[in-house]
Amino acid sequence: MEWLEPWWHVAAERPELTALYEREMRAEVGADHPLYGVPVAAIGKDDSCDDVLFQLLDGSGRVAVVHLTWTRHPEPMPWPATEIFPDLESFAELHMRPDFEEYWT
């Protein structure tokens, strides 16, 4: 997949940050959050905000954009704000491309 600004590929550009993003996401999601207990891998980061793209490692192929709050503790719903996509292609078309267009206007 081609990464469009302000998004970038975490594992390729800053692999040392993957564990940090994954740890923070696990710390922030409470028991009532849709990602609670779901194993994830950080794969993308939006440089314009605290959004991180996670691959859900549940066999579904889904990905989720999670807006981390950096509080290091479980947040009440609806935080951390999360948008789940059925696959990377959907994320690219519905989220990354509009972010790119807004970034350059």
C-alpha atoms as a printed R data frame, in Angstrom:
    type eleno elety resid chain resno       x       y      z
1   ATOM     1    CA   MET     A     1   0.000   0.000  0.000
2   ATOM     2    CA   GLU     A     2   1.185   3.519 -0.765
3   ATOM     3    CA   TRP     A     3   1.239   5.725  2.331
4   ATOM     4    CA   LEU     A     4  -0.068   9.257  1.767
5   ATOM     5    CA   GLU     A     5   0.881  12.198  3.969
6   ATOM     6    CA   PRO     A     6   0.300  12.795  6.789
7   ATOM     7    CA   TRP     A     7   0.261   8.982  7.260
8   ATOM     8    CA   TRP     A     8   3.462   6.935  7.407
9   ATOM     9    CA   HIS     A     9   4.370   3.272  7.857
10  ATOM    10    CA   VAL     A    10   5.528   2.738 11.439
11  ATOM    11    CA   ALA     A    11   7.359  -0.576 10.972
12  ATOM    12    CA   ALA     A    12   9.308   0.687  7.960
13  ATOM    13    CA   GLU     A    13  10.194   4.155  9.242
14  ATOM    14    CA   ARG     A    14  10.265   3.952 13.057
15  ATOM    15    CA   PRO     A    15   9.942   0.290 14.126
16  ATOM    16    CA   GLU     A    16  11.016   1.164 17.671
17  ATOM    17    CA   LEU     A    17   7.668   2.973 18.116
18  ATOM    18    CA   THR     A    18   5.428  -0.013 17.383
19  ATOM    19    CA   ALA     A    19   5.599  -1.405 20.928
20  ATOM    20    CA   LEU     A    20   5.000   2.066 22.410
21  ATOM    21    CA   TYR     A    21   1.808   2.595 20.380
22  ATOM    22    CA   GLU     A    22   0.566  -0.931 21.073
23  ATOM    23    CA   ARG     A    23   1.221  -0.630 24.809
24  ATOM    24    CA   GLU     A    24  -0.575   2.741 25.009
25  ATOM    25    CA   MET     A    25  -3.586   1.454 23.087
26  ATOM    26    CA   ARG     A    26  -3.902  -1.559 25.408
27  ATOM    27    CA   ALA     A    27  -3.636   0.752 28.436
28  ATOM    28    CA   GLU     A    28  -6.367   3.102 27.182
29  ATOM    29    CA   VAL     A    29  -9.105   0.689 26.069
30  ATOM    30    CA   GLY     A    30 -11.520  -0.216 28.837
31  ATOM    31    CA   ALA     A    31 -13.592  -3.392 29.115
32  ATOM    32    CA   ASP     A    32 -16.491  -1.765 27.210
33  ATOM    33    CA   HIS     A    33 -14.337  -0.677 24.244
34  ATOM    34    CA   PRO     A    34 -14.703  -2.690 20.993
35  ATOM    35    CA   LEU     A    35 -10.937  -3.330 20.877
36  ATOM    36    CA   TYR     A    36 -10.667  -4.575 24.458
37  ATOM    37    CA   GLY     A    37  -8.721  -7.838 24.460
38  ATOM    38    CA   VAL     A    38  -8.118  -7.788 20.694
39  ATOM    39    CA   PRO     A    39  -4.448  -8.333 19.799
40  ATOM    40    CA   VAL     A    40  -3.124  -5.553 17.556
41  ATOM    41    CA   ALA     A    41  -0.045  -4.450 15.647
42  ATOM    42    CA   ALA     A    42   0.697  -0.763 15.061
43  ATOM    43    CA   ILE     A    43   1.229  -0.244 11.344
44  ATOM    44    CA   GLY     A    44   0.630   3.443 10.598
45  ATOM    45    CA   LYS     A    45   0.747   6.878 12.199
46  ATOM    46    CA   ASP     A    46  -0.844  10.196 11.247
47  ATOM    47    CA   ASP     A    47   1.711  12.962 11.812
48  ATOM    48    CA   SER     A    48  -0.983  15.633 12.046
49  ATOM    49    CA   CYS     A    49  -2.571  14.194 15.201
50  ATOM    50    CA   ASP     A    50  -2.457  11.270 17.655
51  ATOM    51    CA   ASP     A    51  -4.166   8.780 15.313
52  ATOM    52    CA   VAL     A    52  -2.492   5.380 14.983
53  ATOM    53    CA   LEU     A    53  -3.517   2.647 12.541
54  ATOM    54    CA   PHE     A    54  -3.611  -0.845 14.036
55  ATOM    55    CA   GLN     A    55  -3.962  -4.189 12.276
56  ATOM    56    CA   LEU     A    56  -6.385  -6.322 14.302
57  ATOM    57    CA   LEU     A    57  -4.702  -9.692 14.771
58  ATOM    58    CA   ASP     A    58  -7.960 -11.595 15.174
59  ATOM    59    CA   GLY     A    59  -7.938 -13.145 11.697
60  ATOM    60    CA   SER     A    60 -10.564 -10.731 10.361
61  ATOM    61    CA   GLY     A    61  -8.253  -8.608  8.199
62  ATOM    62    CA   ARG     A    62  -9.695  -5.507  9.852
63  ATOM    63    CA   VAL     A    63  -7.759  -2.382 10.752
64  ATOM    64    CA   ALA     A    64  -8.613   0.391 13.199
65  ATOM    65    CA   VAL     A    65  -7.684   4.043 13.496
66  ATOM    66    CA   VAL     A    66  -7.362   4.822 17.203
67  ATOM    67    CA   HIS     A    67  -6.940   8.365 18.519
68  ATOM    68    CA   LEU     A    68  -4.606   7.827 21.474
69  ATOM    69    CA   THR     A    69  -5.024  10.175 24.435
70  ATOM    70    CA   TRP     A    70  -1.696   9.337 26.123
71  ATOM    71    CA   THR     A    71  -3.249   9.084 29.581
72  ATOM    72    CA   ARG     A    72  -1.765   5.603 30.192
73  ATOM    73    CA   HIS     A    73  -4.961   4.350 31.829
74  ATOM    74    CA   PRO     A    74  -8.379   3.059 30.681
75  ATOM    75    CA   GLU     A    75 -10.564   5.794 29.230
76  ATOM    76    CA   PRO     A    76 -14.356   5.969 29.523
77  ATOM    77    CA   MET     A    77 -16.257   5.403 26.294
78  ATOM    78    CA   PRO     A    78 -16.161   6.765 23.662
79  ATOM    79    CA   TRP     A    79 -12.393   7.119 24.216
80  ATOM    80    CA   PRO     A    80 -10.051   6.347 22.753
81  ATOM    81    CA   ALA     A    81 -12.005   7.330 19.634
82  ATOM    82    CA   THR     A    82 -11.843   4.424 17.192
83  ATOM    83    CA   GLU     A    83 -12.876   3.815 13.597
84  ATOM    84    CA   ILE     A    84 -12.748   0.211 12.363
85  ATOM    85    CA   PHE     A    85 -12.375  -0.658  8.668
86  ATOM    86    CA   PRO     A    86 -12.883  -4.079  7.049
87  ATOM    87    CA   ASP     A    87  -9.414  -3.982  5.449
88  ATOM    88    CA   LEU     A    88  -6.447  -1.778  4.530
89  ATOM    89    CA   GLU     A    89  -7.948  -0.865  1.169
90  ATOM    90    CA   SER     A    90 -11.067   0.543  2.846
91  ATOM    91    CA   PHE     A    91  -8.936   2.528  5.273
92  ATOM    92    CA   ALA     A    92  -6.859   3.932  2.397
93  ATOM    93    CA   GLU     A    93  -9.899   5.010  0.397
94  ATOM    94    CA   LEU     A    94 -12.189   6.207  3.189
95  ATOM    95    CA   HIS     A    95  -9.709   7.697  5.655
96  ATOM    96    CA   MET     A    96  -6.151   8.120  4.376
97  ATOM    97    CA   ARG     A    97  -7.016   9.668  0.994
98  ATOM    98    CA   PRO     A    98  -9.343  12.311  2.541
99  ATOM    99    CA   ASP     A    99  -6.672  13.071  5.170
100 ATOM   100    CA   PHE     A   100  -4.130  13.525  2.362
101 ATOM   101    CA   GLU     A   101  -6.419  15.852  0.413
102 ATOM   102    CA   GLU     A   102  -7.164  17.924  3.528
103 ATOM   103    CA   TYR     A   103  -3.473  18.001  4.465
104 ATOM   104    CA   TRP     A   104  -2.565  19.651  1.158
105 ATOM   105    CA   THR     A   105  -5.411  22.201  0.957
